[in-house]
Amino acid sequence: MFETNVGNTDRIIRIAVGVLLILAFFMTSGSWSWLYLLVGAIVLATGVMRSCLLYKVLGYSTNQGDKS
């Protein structure tokens, strides 16, 4: 479906940061707290799907199996 361009270490970091940002949304209040939820969901989704659109646009990959 999507090109895999996120490596294992990058994936683990993205999932952890995404979860922390989503938790920060529920633990904070304020007019900008929804931004934690939005950014956290995007970061979490790229970690779970192992595909990052920004990496694809820049021609970058942290996936060890993809040396093209």
Secondary structure in CASP SS format (residue, H / E / C, confidence):
PFRMAT SS
TARGET T0000
AUTHOR 0000-0000-0000
METHOD secondary structure of the structure
MODEL  1
M C 1.00
F C 1.00
E C 1.00
T C 1.00
N C 1.00
V C 1.00
G C 1.00
N H 1.00
T H 1.00
D H 1.00
R H 1.00
I H 1.00
I H 1.00
R H 1.00
I H 1.00
A H 1.00
V H 1.00
G H 1.00
V H 1.00
L H 1.00
L H 1.00
I H 1.00
L H 1.00
A H 1.00
F H 1.00
F H 1.00
M H 1.00
T C 1.00
S C 1.00
G C 1.00
S C 1.00
W C 1.00
S C 1.00
W H 1.00
L H 1.00
Y H 1.00
L H 1.00
L H 1.00
V H 1.00
G H 1.00
A H 1.00
I H 1.00
V H 1.00
L H 1.00
A H 1.00
T H 1.00
G H 1.00
V H 1.00
M H 1.00
R C 1.00
S C 1.00
C C 1.00
L H 1.00
L H 1.00
Y H 1.00
K H 1.00
V H 1.00
L H 1.00
G C 1.00
Y C 1.00
S C 1.00
T C 1.00
N C 1.00
Q C 1.00
G C 1.00
D C 1.00
K C 1.00
S C 1.00
END
